[in-house]
Amino acid sequence: MLTPHPRFCPCVRFAGGRIFLVFPRSDYHQKQRELGGNITVQDNRLAPRIKPHLSGSSAAWCLRLVPVLLFFISFVTYYCSYAILQSYGGTSKSLNSSKSLCGGWLTQKKWESLNFNISRQTQLFLKLEDFFWREHLSNLALPYGIKGSELLLLKVLAVTANYQLPANIENLECRTCVVIGNGFAIKNSSLGGIINKYDVVIRLNDAPVKGYEEDVGNKTTMRFFYPESASYNPGLHNEPGTLMVMVPFKQQDLRWLKEILYNEKRVRKGFWKPPPQIWLGDVSKIRVLDPHFLHQTADRLLRIPQHPKSKQPVHPTTGILAVFVALNYCDVVHVAGFGYPNSKSQRHPIHYYGYDTMKSMKNSYHDLNHEAEALKRLEDSGAILYLHPHL
């Protein structure tokens, strides 16, 4: 078996954005036929040096190297591009590239691919008109519906009145959103500057911002909360324009808000943790999240049965709820700060702040493992993107 000499392999040249393979003169027509005319073959002065018995087999063998060479060139190009993107914040953090995937049609297709079998709903908050101009159909009580809470809601919405996000966000053709969880994973991530660039930043409960700006940023478009997770002074860790979004899990939650708004005597019963008796929130920035979203998070995303066999009910966390809301409202959804330590690590901190550990979650009304699986499905489908490594 003859081994081709390197001198008789084709030479690769680049000119004018095209690839040229330079073959010996005697093999010109053979190579042109093999390549189907797709690659220009140039002549050179090597023809006199070619031995007749090598002209066919050696060149054919060398041609087999062409795909390998092209693959190598593609790999180097990709690697260099990836390195450049990483130097500017990484592919997972590039909002410009994410915005290129925006568009009503693309967003709708992405939603349909999740197989929730429900329509997207971009109207997030309850509004007073729902109760006056049409019947607000709801056969479910809180936290999944308003049945039995209509009068409380009427009084609350009569004072708050507003039910939209700011016009500069509502009018965006492409909304980029990031949901910031309170998990330990975001600690020392230095993501603050990137987080502040999103159109909508959603935060949860009473998670602090001051003192943690380098990791979590300081922009807050919406903060989801309920009475037990409320901070008495929302201005401490929010911006003046931050919307405070009440997530009502029970009637007592709406009653607490009504008593705050009307400055009525506070009722302290019915809470697993004493809520603030004084709340300095701006009335014009208060919104009440439509229970539809919690219901669909439980039913379509987590598939939690409405009537569980166990005595203790299971409800979605505000974190997974916020992700589902973002999937409805936003074109691009990124997340950070999600994920809990291994259940065996009972003493490991669970938040980027404070000293709570996994032990404190032992008797919660949430199925954290189930939620982690749901987030993994969303990530695998491309519906969400994490801004940092996670388990």
C-alpha positions as CSV (number, residue, x, y, z in Angstrom):
1,M,0.0,0.0,0.0
2,L,1.4,3.4,-1.0
3,T,1.6,6.2,1.5
4,P,1.1,9.6,0.0
5,H,3.9,12.1,0.3
6,P,2.9,15.5,1.9
7,R,4.2,17.2,-1.2
8,F,1.3,15.9,-3.2
9,C,-1.5,17.0,-0.8
10,P,-3.6,20.0,-1.8
11,C,-2.6,23.3,-0.5
12,V,-5.3,25.6,1.0
13,R,-5.4,29.3,0.2
14,F,-7.8,32.0,1.2
15,A,-8.7,34.9,-1.1
16,G,-11.6,37.2,-1.5
17,G,-13.6,35.3,1.2
18,R,-13.3,32.0,-0.7
19,I,-11.4,28.8,0.0
20,F,-9.0,27.6,-2.8
21,L,-7.5,24.1,-2.9
22,V,-4.3,24.0,-5.1
23,F,-3.9,20.6,-6.7
24,P,-1.1,19.3,-9.0
25,R,-1.8,20.0,-12.7
26,S,-2.3,16.4,-13.8
27,D,-5.2,15.9,-11.2
28,Y,-7.1,19.1,-12.1
29,H,-10.0,17.5,-13.9
30,Q,-10.3,14.6,-11.5
31,K,-10.6,16.9,-8.5
32,Q,-13.0,19.2,-10.3
33,R,-15.4,16.3,-10.8
34,E,-15.0,15.0,-7.2
35,L,-15.7,18.4,-5.8
36,G,-18.7,19.0,-8.0
37,G,-17.4,22.4,-9.0
38,N,-18.1,23.9,-5.6
39,I,-14.5,24.7,-4.8
40,T,-12.2,26.5,-7.2
41,V,-9.1,24.6,-8.0
42,Q,-6.0,26.5,-9.0
43,D,-3.1,25.2,-11.1
44,N,0.5,25.4,-10.0
45,R,3.9,24.3,-11.2
46,L,4.2,21.0,-9.4
47,A,3.0,18.8,-12.3
48,P,6.5,17.9,-13.6
49,R,7.4,16.5,-10.1
50,I,4.4,14.1,-9.8
51,K,5.1,10.5,-10.3
52,P,2.4,8.8,-12.4
53,H,1.8,5.9,-10.0
54,L,1.1,8.4,-7.1
55,S,-1.1,11.0,-8.9
56,G,-4.4,9.2,-8.3
57,S,-4.3,7.5,-5.0
58,S,-2.3,10.1,-3.1
59,A,-4.6,13.0,-4.1
60,A,-7.7,11.0,-3.3
61,W,-6.3,10.2,0.1
62,C,-5.4,13.8,0.7
63,L,-9.0,14.9,-0.3
64,R,-10.2,13.0,2.7
65,L,-8.5,15.5,4.9
66,V,-10.5,18.4,3.6
67,P,-13.6,17.8,5.8
68,V,-11.3,17.6,8.8
69,L,-9.6,20.8,7.9
70,L,-12.9,22.6,7.4
71,F,-14.1,21.3,10.7
72,F,-10.9,22.6,12.4
73,I,-11.4,26.0,10.8
74,S,-15.1,26.2,12.0
75,F,-14.0,25.1,15.5
76,V,-11.4,27.8,15.8
77,T,-13.8,30.4,14.6
78,Y,-16.5,29.3,17.1
79,Y,-13.9,29.2,19.9
80,C,-12.7,32.7,19.2
81,S,-16.2,34.1,19.0
82,Y,-17.1,32.4,22.2
83,A,-14.1,33.8,23.9
84,I,-15.0,37.3,22.7
85,L,-18.5,37.0,24.0
86,Q,-17.3,35.8,27.4
87,S,-15.0,38.8,27.7
88,Y,-18.1,41.0,27.4
89,G,-20.1,39.2,30.0
90,G,-20.7,35.7,28.6
91,T,-23.3,34.3,26.2
92,S,-25.8,33.7,29.0
93,K,-25.6,37.3,30.0
94,S,-25.8,38.9,26.5
95,L,-29.1,40.8,26.4
96,N,-28.5,41.9,22.8
97,S,-28.4,38.4,21.6
98,S,-31.5,37.5,23.6
99,K,-33.4,40.5,22.1
100,S,-32.7,39.1,18.6
101,L,-35.0,36.2,19.6
102,C,-37.8,38.6,20.4
103,G,-41.0,39.0,18.6
104,G,-44.7,38.3,19.1
105,W,-44.6,35.2,16.8
106,L,-41.5,33.8,18.4
107,T,-42.7,34.4,21.9
108,Q,-46.0,32.8,21.2
109,K,-44.3,29.7,19.6
110,K,-42.1,29.4,22.7
111,W,-45.1,29.6,25.0
112,E,-47.0,26.9,22.9
113,S,-44.0,24.6,23.1
114,L,-44.4,24.5,26.9
115,N,-47.7,22.6,26.4
116,F,-49.5,24.4,29.2
117,N,-52.6,24.4,26.9
118,I,-53.7,27.8,28.1
119,S,-53.4,31.2,26.6
120,R,-50.7,33.7,27.7
121,Q,-52.1,36.4,30.0
122,T,-50.2,39.7,30.0
123,Q,-52.7,41.5,32.3
124,L,-51.1,40.6,35.6
125,F,-53.2,42.5,38.2
126,L,-56.8,42.6,39.4
127,K,-58.7,45.8,38.4
128,L,-61.8,47.3,39.8
129,E,-63.6,47.2,36.4
130,D,-63.6,43.4,36.5
131,F,-66.2,43.6,39.3
132,F,-68.5,46.4,37.9
133,W,-68.6,45.7,34.1
134,R,-68.5,42.0,33.9
135,E,-68.9,39.0,36.2
136,H,-65.5,37.9,37.5
137,L,-65.8,34.2,37.0
138,S,-64.1,32.2,39.7
139,N,-65.2,29.0,41.2
140,L,-62.1,28.7,43.4
141,A,-61.3,30.4,46.7
142,L,-57.9,31.8,47.6
143,P,-55.1,31.2,46.8
144,Y,-56.3,30.1,43.4
145,G,-59.4,32.2,43.0
146,I,-61.4,35.1,44.6
147,K,-64.5,33.2,45.5
148,G,-65.7,34.5,49.0
149,S,-63.2,37.4,48.9
150,E,-65.1,39.7,46.5
151,L,-66.0,42.4,49.1
152,L,-62.5,42.6,50.5
153,L,-61.1,43.0,47.0
154,L,-63.6,45.7,46.1
155,K,-62.5,47.8,49.1
156,V,-58.8,47.2,48.4
157,L,-59.0,48.0,44.6
158,A,-61.2,51.1,45.2
159,V,-58.2,52.6,47.0
160,T,-55.3,51.3,44.9
161,A,-57.1,51.8,41.5
162,N,-53.9,51.2,39.4
163,Y,-53.5,47.9,37.7
164,Q,-50.8,48.3,35.0
165,L,-47.0,48.5,34.8
166,P,-45.4,51.8,33.8
167,A,-46.2,52.8,30.2
168,N,-42.5,52.7,29.2
169,I,-42.5,49.0,30.0
170,E,-46.0,48.2,28.6
171,N,-45.1,49.7,25.3
172,L,-41.9,47.8,24.7
173,E,-41.8,45.5,21.7
174,C,-39.5,43.2,23.5
175,R,-39.5,42.8,27.3
176,T,-36.4,41.3,28.9
177,C,-37.1,40.1,32.4
178,V,-35.0,38.6,35.2
179,V,-36.4,37.0,38.3
180,I,-34.1,37.2,41.2
181,G,-34.5,34.4,43.7
182,N,-33.2,34.7,47.3
183,G,-31.0,31.6,47.1
184,F,-27.4,31.3,48.3
185,A,-26.2,30.6,44.7
186,I,-26.2,34.3,43.8
187,K,-23.8,35.2,46.6
188,N,-20.4,36.4,45.3
189,S,-21.7,36.2,41.7
190,S,-21.0,39.8,40.8
191,L,-24.1,39.9,38.7
192,G,-25.4,43.2,39.9
193,G,-24.4,45.3,36.9
194,I,-25.9,42.8,34.5
195,I,-29.2,42.5,36.4
196,N,-29.7,46.2,36.3
197,K,-29.8,46.2,32.5
198,Y,-33.0,44.2,32.2
199,D,-36.3,45.9,31.4
200,V,-38.1,44.2,34.3
201,V,-36.4,43.0,37.5
202,I,-38.6,40.9,39.8
203,R,-37.6,40.4,43.4
204,L,-39.2,38.3,46.1
205,N,-40.5,38.9,49.6
206,D,-38.2,41.0,51.9
207,A,-34.9,40.1,50.3
208,P,-32.5,43.0,50.9
209,V,-30.7,45.0,48.2
210,K,-28.6,47.5,50.1
211,G,-25.3,46.0,51.0
212,Y,-25.7,43.3,48.3
213,E,-25.7,45.5,45.1
214,E,-22.6,43.9,43.6
215,D,-24.3,40.5,43.5
216,V,-28.0,41.3,43.1
217,G,-28.1,44.9,41.6
218,N,-30.4,47.6,42.9
219,K,-33.0,47.9,40.2
220,T,-36.5,46.6,41.2
221,T,-39.4,46.8,38.9
222,M,-41.7,44.6,40.9
223,R,-41.5,42.9,44.3
224,F,-43.8,40.0,45.1
225,F,-44.8,39.8,48.7
226,Y,-47.5,38.7,51.2
227,P,-48.1,40.0,54.7
228,E,-45.7,37.7,56.5
229,S,-42.9,38.6,54.1
230,A,-43.6,42.3,54.0
231,S,-41.0,44.8,55.2
232,Y,-42.6,47.7,57.3
233,N,-40.8,50.2,55.1
234,P,-40.6,49.1,51.4
235,G,-38.5,52.2,50.6
236,L,-35.5,50.7,52.4
237,H,-34.7,48.1,49.7
238,N,-36.7,49.3,46.7
239,E,-36.7,52.2,44.3
240,P,-39.4,54.9,44.4
241,G,-41.1,53.5,41.3
242,T,-41.1,49.8,42.5
243,L,-44.5,48.1,42.3
244,M,-45.4,46.2,45.4
245,V,-47.3,43.2,44.2
246,M,-49.5,41.5,46.8
247,V,-49.8,37.7,46.4
248,P,-53.0,36.8,48.4
249,F,-52.8,33.3,49.7
250,K,-55.7,33.6,52.1
251,Q,-58.5,36.0,53.1
252,Q,-56.5,37.3,56.0
253,D,-53.9,38.7,53.5
254,L,-56.5,40.9,51.8
255,R,-57.9,41.9,55.2
256,W,-54.5,43.0,56.4
257,L,-54.0,45.1,53.3
258,K,-57.5,46.6,53.7
259,E,-56.8,47.5,57.3
260,I,-53.5,49.1,56.3
261,L,-55.1,51.2,53.5
262,Y,-58.1,52.3,55.6
263,N,-56.1,52.7,58.8
264,E,-58.4,50.3,60.6
265,K,-57.7,48.2,63.7
266,R,-55.3,45.4,62.9
267,V,-56.4,41.8,63.3
268,R,-53.3,39.7,64.1
269,K,-54.9,36.2,64.0
270,G,-54.6,33.9,61.0
271,F,-50.9,34.5,60.2
272,W,-48.1,32.0,60.6
273,K,-45.8,35.0,61.4
274,P,-46.8,38.4,62.7
275,P,-47.1,40.8,59.7
276,P,-46.1,44.5,60.1
277,Q,-48.7,46.6,61.9
278,I,-47.4,49.7,60.2
279,W,-46.6,49.6,56.5
280,L,-45.2,52.6,54.7
281,G,-45.9,51.5,51.2
282,D,-47.0,54.0,48.5
283,V,-50.6,53.4,47.7
284,S,-50.2,54.2,44.0
285,K,-47.6,51.5,43.7
286,I,-49.6,48.7,45.2
287,R,-50.9,45.9,42.9
288,V,-52.9,42.7,43.6
289,L,-51.7,39.8,41.5
290,D,-54.5,37.9,39.8
291,P,-54.9,34.5,41.6
292,H,-55.1,33.0,38.1
293,F,-51.3,32.9,38.0
294,L,-50.9,31.0,41.2
295,H,-53.6,28.5,40.1
296,Q,-52.0,27.9,36.7
297,T,-48.5,27.6,38.3
298,A,-49.8,24.9,40.6
299,D,-52.0,23.2,37.9
300,R,-50.0,23.5,34.7
301,L,-46.4,23.9,35.7
302,L,-46.2,22.0,38.9
303,R,-49.2,19.7,38.5
304,I,-50.1,20.0,42.1
305,P,-53.5,18.3,42.9
306,Q,-56.1,20.7,44.2
307,H,-57.3,18.2,46.8
308,P,-54.1,16.4,48.0
309,K,-54.3,13.2,50.0
310,S,-52.0,14.6,52.6
311,K,-53.4,16.8,55.3
312,Q,-51.0,19.6,54.7
313,P,-51.6,21.5,51.5
314,V,-48.8,22.3,49.0
315,H,-48.6,25.7,47.3
316,P,-46.1,27.1,44.9
317,T,-43.4,29.4,46.3
318,T,-43.4,33.1,45.3
319,G,-40.2,32.3,43.3
320,I,-41.7,29.7,41.0
321,L,-44.8,31.9,40.8
322,A,-42.8,34.9,39.7
323,V,-41.1,32.8,36.9
324,F,-44.5,31.7,35.6
325,V,-45.7,35.3,35.6
326,A,-42.6,36.3,33.7
327,L,-43.2,33.6,31.1
328,N,-46.6,35.2,30.5
329,Y,-45.5,38.8,30.4
330,C,-42.0,38.8,29.0
331,D,-40.3,37.8,25.7
332,V,-37.0,36.9,27.4
333,V,-36.9,35.3,30.9
334,H,-33.6,34.9,32.8
335,V,-33.3,33.8,36.4
336,A,-30.7,34.0,39.2
337,G,-30.6,33.0,42.8
338,F,-32.7,29.9,42.4
339,G,-31.9,26.5,43.9
340,Y,-31.5,25.1,47.4
341,P,-28.6,23.2,48.9
342,N,-28.8,19.4,49.1
343,S,-31.4,18.3,51.7
344,K,-28.7,16.5,53.6
345,S,-26.9,19.9,54.2
346,Q,-29.3,21.0,56.9
347,R,-26.9,23.7,58.2
348,H,-26.0,25.2,54.9
349,P,-27.4,28.8,54.4
350,I,-30.3,28.9,52.0
351,H,-30.3,32.7,51.3
352,Y,-27.7,35.2,50.1
353,Y,-28.5,37.1,53.3
354,G,-29.2,36.1,56.9
355,Y,-28.6,32.8,58.6
356,D,-31.6,30.6,57.7
357,T,-30.7,27.0,56.8
358,M,-32.5,24.1,55.2
359,K,-33.7,23.1,58.6
360,S,-36.0,26.2,58.6
361,M,-37.8,24.9,55.4
362,K,-38.6,21.5,57.0
363,N,-42.3,22.3,57.7
364,S,-43.0,24.6,54.8
365,Y,-46.0,24.3,52.5
366,H,-43.8,23.9,49.5
367,D,-42.4,21.0,47.5
368,L,-38.9,22.3,46.7
369,N,-37.7,19.2,44.9
370,H,-40.7,19.3,42.7
371,E,-40.2,22.9,41.9
372,A,-36.5,22.3,41.1
373,E,-37.6,19.6,38.5
374,A,-40.0,22.1,37.0
375,L,-37.3,24.7,36.6
376,K,-35.0,22.1,35.0
377,R,-37.7,21.4,32.4
378,L,-38.1,25.1,31.7
379,E,-34.3,25.4,31.3
380,D,-34.0,22.4,29.1
381,S,-36.8,23.7,26.8
382,G,-35.0,27.1,26.5
383,A,-37.9,28.9,28.2
384,I,-35.6,30.3,30.9
385,L,-31.9,30.8,31.2
386,Y,-29.8,30.9,34.4
387,L,-27.2,33.7,34.8
388,H,-24.9,31.6,36.9
389,P,-23.9,28.0,37.4
390,H,-26.3,26.0,39.5
391,L,-26.9,22.4,40.7
